[in-house]
Amino acid sequence: MSSRNRLLALVAALLLFAALLQPLWTISLEAPQYPEGIGLKIWAYQITGQKEQDLHNINGLNHYIGMKTIEPDSIPELRILPPLIIALGILGLVVAWIGRRWLLGLWLLLIVVGGAVGLVDFWRWEYDYGHNLNPDAAIKVPGMSYQPPLLGTRQLLNMRTTSLPGLGGLAVGAALALGATAWWSSRVDGGSSKRRRKPGVAALAMAPLLVAALALSCKAEPRDIRYRQDTCARCRMFVMDPRYGAELVTRHGKILVFDSVECLAAHTLEDLKASKGAQALLVTHYARPKVLAMAETGFYLQCGDLPSPMGLGLSACATRAEAEALQKQHGGKVLDWPGVISHVRDAWRIP
């Protein structure tokens, strides 16, 4: 292999070692009693909560529905996986030093097979925890299982569960991409210099593009509010009226649902950290039920004749003209988003 392809193989090997320093996978849960979300980080050698008490809280939730307690010390894979990753990393260094394409291909095959076996084992672990439930559990739903998704999001009763690769998992994917690029580039190195140069450029671009694509795929998007199912993150009431629902989407992918404009506004006042970490604040247009739009650009009619779920009479409109047209029918006053914040602060005496 050329020195360039050896360098790519070297970086790929080092990325495997880096995978030991970050979680391979993450599982996040949203539930009414945990509006900020709780979750697990699955490392090569341990399982921890995303926050200090999360593992304890998740085991508490699991107890009520009959799931087994998650005890990292009793999971044999957490003892086996670190030496396997270290062995693959050392083999990768050897491959980069020797510089033989067939050896690089064998190394990549071992990573692919090891990754596939790991994902199957992870799926079996999720299946066991989600299906083998205690028959004497406090909460029993006939036919219900609680297996989290291997990848993506799934609703389990009132819990929204999301499973995604962690930074360690992305590092393994990037290592595989770099190694595959080095293998392909070395395959065509015997051709003309023009043919060699073009795959080289693609090789250097492929890995960062893959990582960027995976990162972008984790970006949260607003979702439809499930009326009569979702619970307001602030007042804990069910979101019932499709003319008044609201959402807060955080930069970390959490989605908090509210039953009214005033609950959303109050939450941003009471939790400045959540407000500053918001990717989007969304409200439902009064005249177009279930349609969400940006809260900061909307206008609102504050009117007692149009009682919103929490009693402050705030109805969202797309434009000032729409709000004024509604005002002609029902009276009241038109507010922008800062006016809504001020009104809620005064009405509910929020500092």
C-alpha positions in Angstrom: 0.0 0.0 0.0 1.1 3.6 -0.5 2.1 5.8 2.4 -1.2 7.7 2.1 -3.2 4.5 2.4 -1.0 3.3 5.4 -1.8 6.6 7.0 -5.5 6.1 6.5 -5.2 2.6 8.1 -3.2 4.1 11.0 -5.9 6.7 11.7 -8.6 4.0 11.5 -6.7 1.8 14.1 -6.4 4.8 16.4 -10.1 5.5 16.1 -10.8 2.0 17.5 -8.8 2.9 20.6 -10.7 6.2 20.8 -14.0 4.2 20.8 -13.1 3.0 24.3 -13.2 6.6 25.6 -16.8 7.4 24.6 -20.2 5.6 24.8 -20.8 3.1 21.9 -24.6 3.5 22.2 -27.1 5.7 23.9 -30.8 5.0 24.9 -32.9 8.1 25.9 -36.3 8.0 27.4 -38.9 10.8 27.7 -41.8 10.3 30.2 -44.2 12.8 31.9 -42.5 12.4 35.2 -39.1 13.1 33.6 -39.8 16.0 31.2 -36.0 16.7 30.7 -35.5 13.0 29.8 -33.4 10.3 31.3 -31.2 7.8 29.6 -28.4 5.3 29.4 -24.9 5.4 28.0 -23.6 2.0 27.0 -19.8 2.0 27.0 -17.5 -0.9 25.9 -16.9 -1.7 29.6 -19.8 -0.2 31.6 -23.4 1.2 31.5 -24.0 4.6 33.1 -26.9 7.1 33.2 -26.8 10.2 31.0 -27.1 12.0 34.3 -25.9 10.9 37.8 -29.2 9.3 39.0 -30.6 8.1 35.6 -29.6 4.4 35.9 -31.2 4.3 39.4 -34.4 6.1 38.1 -34.6 3.7 35.1 -34.3 0.7 37.3 -37.1 2.1 39.4 -39.3 2.5 36.4 -38.4 -1.0 35.2 -39.4 -2.4 38.6 -43.0 -1.3 38.1 -43.4 -2.9 34.7 -41.6 -6.1 35.6 -38.3 -5.6 33.8 -35.1 -6.9 35.3 -32.7 -4.6 37.1 -29.8 -3.4 34.9 -26.7 -4.5 36.7 -23.6 -3.7 34.7 -21.3 -6.0 36.8 -23.5 -9.0 35.8 -23.2 -8.4 32.0 -20.3 -10.5 30.6 -20.1 -8.6 27.3 -18.7 -5.6 29.3 -15.7 -7.7 30.3 -15.2 -9.2 26.8 -15.6 -6.2 24.6 -12.7 -4.0 25.8 -9.9 -6.5 25.1 -11.5 -7.4 21.7 -11.5 -3.7 20.7 -7.9 -3.3 21.9 -6.9 -6.4 20.0 -8.5 -5.1 16.8 -6.7 -1.7 17.3 -3.3 -3.4 17.7 -4.0 -5.5 14.6 -4.8 -2.3 12.8 -1.5 -0.8 13.8 0.3 -3.9 12.5 -1.7 -3.7 9.2 -0.6 0.0 8.8 3.0 -1.0 9.5 3.2 -4.0 7.1 1.1 -2.3 4.4 -0.4 -5.4 2.7 -3.9 -4.9 1.1 -5.0 -8.5 1.8 -4.2 -8.1 5.5 -6.1 -4.8 5.5 -9.1 -6.6 4.0 -9.0 -9.3 6.6 -8.9 -6.7 9.4 -11.9 -4.9 7.9 -13.8 -8.2 7.7 -13.1 -8.8 11.4 -14.5 -5.4 12.3 -17.6 -6.0 10.2 -18.2 -9.5 11.6 -17.4 -8.2 15.2 -19.8 -5.2 14.7 -22.6 -7.4 13.4 -22.2 -9.9 16.2 -22.2 -7.0 18.7 -25.4 -5.5 17.3 -27.2 -8.9 17.3 -26.1 -9.5 20.9 -27.3 -6.0 21.9 -30.7 -6.7 20.2 -30.9 -10.0 22.1 -30.1 -8.2 25.4 -32.9 -5.6 24.7 -35.3 -8.4 23.8 -34.6 -10.3 27.0 -35.1 -7.1 29.1 -38.2 -6.1 27.2 -40.0 -9.4 27.0 -39.1 -11.5 30.1 -41.2 -9.6 32.6 -42.0 -10.4 36.2 -45.6 -11.7 36.2 -46.2 -10.1 39.6 -45.3 -6.6 38.4 -47.4 -3.6 39.6 -48.2 -2.5 36.1 -49.3 -5.3 33.6 -50.6 -4.7 30.1 -51.6 -7.9 28.3 -49.4 -8.5 25.3 -47.2 -5.5 26.0 -43.4 -5.7 25.6 -40.9 -3.0 26.5 -38.0 -3.7 24.1 -36.3 -0.4 23.0 -35.5 0.0 19.3 -32.1 -1.0 18.1 -31.9 2.2 16.2 -34.5 5.0 16.1 -37.5 5.9 18.2 -40.4 3.9 19.7 -43.3 4.8 21.9 -43.6 2.4 24.9 -46.8 3.3 26.9 -46.1 6.9 28.0 -42.3 6.6 27.4 -40.7 7.8 24.1 -37.6 5.7 23.7 -34.8 6.7 21.3 -31.7 4.5 20.6 -28.7 6.0 18.7 -25.0 5.4 18.3 -22.8 7.3 20.7 -19.5 9.0 19.9 -17.7 5.7 20.4 -20.0 3.9 17.9 -19.4 6.7 15.4 -15.7 6.3 15.9 -16.0 2.6 15.0 -18.0 3.5 11.9 -15.4 6.1 10.9 -12.6 3.6 11.4 -14.4 1.2 9.1 -15.0 3.9 6.5 -11.3 5.0 6.5 -10.1 1.4 6.3 -12.4 0.6 3.4 -11.3 3.7 1.7 -7.6 2.7 2.1 -8.4 -0.8 0.8 -10.2 0.5 -2.3 -7.6 3.2 -3.0 -4.7 0.6 -2.8 -6.7 -1.6 -5.2 -6.5 1.0 -8.0 -3.0 2.2 -7.2 -1.6 0.1 -10.0 -3.5 2.3 -12.6 -2.6 5.6 -14.1 -1.7 8.5 -11.8 -5.0 10.2 -12.7 -6.9 7.1 -11.6 -5.0 7.0 -8.4 -5.5 10.6 -7.6 -9.3 10.7 -7.9 -9.9 7.8 -5.5 -7.5 9.4 -3.1 -9.5 12.6 -2.9 -12.7 10.6 -2.4 -11.0 8.5 0.2 -10.1 11.6 2.3 -13.6 13.0 2.0 -15.5 9.8 2.7 -15.0 9.4 6.4 -15.8 12.9 7.6 -18.8 13.0 5.3 -20.1 9.7 6.9 -19.6 11.1 10.4 -21.3 14.4 9.5 -24.2 12.5 7.9 -24.6 10.4 11.1 -24.5 13.5 13.3 -27.1 15.3 11.2 -29.4 12.3 11.3 -29.5 12.7 15.1 -30.9 16.3 14.8 -34.3 16.4 16.3 -37.3 17.5 14.3 -40.7 18.6 15.6 -43.3 15.8 15.8 -47.1 15.8 15.7 -48.7 16.1 19.1 -50.6 13.0 20.2 -53.7 14.6 21.6 -55.3 12.7 24.5 -52.1 10.7 24.9 -49.3 13.3 25.4 -48.9 14.9 28.8 -48.0 18.5 29.3 -44.4 18.8 30.5 -45.3 21.5 33.0 -48.7 21.0 34.4 -48.9 17.2 33.8 -52.4 17.4 32.3 -53.2 15.5 29.1 -53.0 17.6 25.9 -56.6 17.6 24.8 -57.4 20.6 22.6 -55.8 20.6 19.1 -56.1 24.4 18.9 -53.6 25.0 21.8 -50.8 22.4 21.9 -47.2 23.5 21.9 -43.7 22.0 21.8 -40.1 22.7 22.9 -37.4 20.9 20.9 -34.0 21.0 22.6 -30.6 20.9 20.8 -30.0 17.5 22.3 -33.0 16.0 20.6 -35.6 16.1 23.5 -39.1 17.1 22.6 -41.3 18.5 25.4 -45.0 18.8 24.8 -47.3 21.4 26.4 -51.1 21.8 26.5 -51.1 25.6 26.0 -49.1 28.6 25.0 -48.9 29.8 28.6 -47.4 26.5 29.8 -44.7 26.7 27.1 -44.0 30.4 28.1 -44.0 29.6 31.8 -41.5 26.7 31.2 -39.1 29.0 29.4 -39.3 31.4 32.3 -38.9 28.8 35.1 -36.2 26.8 33.4 -33.7 29.2 31.8 -31.3 26.3 31.0 -34.0 24.6 28.9 -34.9 27.8 27.3 -31.4 28.6 26.3 -30.9 25.0 25.1 -34.0 25.1 22.9 -33.6 24.4 19.2 -37.2 25.5 18.5 -40.3 26.8 20.4 -43.5 25.8 18.5 -47.2 26.7 19.0 -50.4 25.5 17.4 -52.3 28.0 15.2 -55.8 28.6 16.7 -57.4 28.8 13.2 -55.5 25.7 11.9 -55.6 23.1 14.6 -52.6 20.7 14.8 -50.4 22.9 12.6 -47.2 23.9 14.5 -45.3 27.1 13.8 -42.4 29.1 15.4 -43.6 30.7 18.6 -41.3 33.7 18.4 -42.6 34.9 15.0 -46.3 34.4 15.8 -48.9 36.8 17.2 -51.4 36.0 20.0 -54.9 37.1 21.0 -55.3 37.4 24.7 -59.0 37.2 25.3 -61.2 35.7 28.0 -63.9 34.7 25.5 -61.4 32.2 24.1 -60.3 30.2 27.2 -57.1 28.3 26.6 -56.5 25.1 28.7 -54.8 26.9 31.6 -57.1 29.9 31.7 -54.9 32.8 30.4 -56.9 33.0 27.1 -53.9 32.9 24.7 -54.6 31.9 21.2 -51.8 31.7 18.6 -52.0 33.1 15.1 -49.6 33.1 12.1 -49.7 36.8 11.4 -50.7 40.1 13.1 -53.6 40.4 10.5 -55.0 37.0 11.6 -54.8 38.0 15.3 -56.5 41.3 14.6 -59.3 39.6 12.6 -59.9 37.3 15.6 -59.8 40.3 17.9 -62.6 41.9 15.9 -64.8 38.8 16.6 -64.0 38.3 20.3 -62.3 41.4 21.6 -59.1 41.2 23.7 -55.6 42.4 22.9 -53.0 41.3 20.4 -49.5 40.3 21.8 -46.2 39.3 20.2 -44.1 36.6 21.8 -42.3 39.0 24.3 -45.7 40.3 25.2 -46.8 36.7 25.9 -43.8 36.1 28.1 -44.5 39.3 30.1 -48.2 38.5 30.4 -47.5 35.0 31.7 -44.9 36.3 34.2 -47.3 38.9 35.6 -50.3 36.6 35.7 -48.6 33.7 37.4 -46.1 35.8 39.4 -43.1 34.1 38.0 -39.8 35.8 39.0 
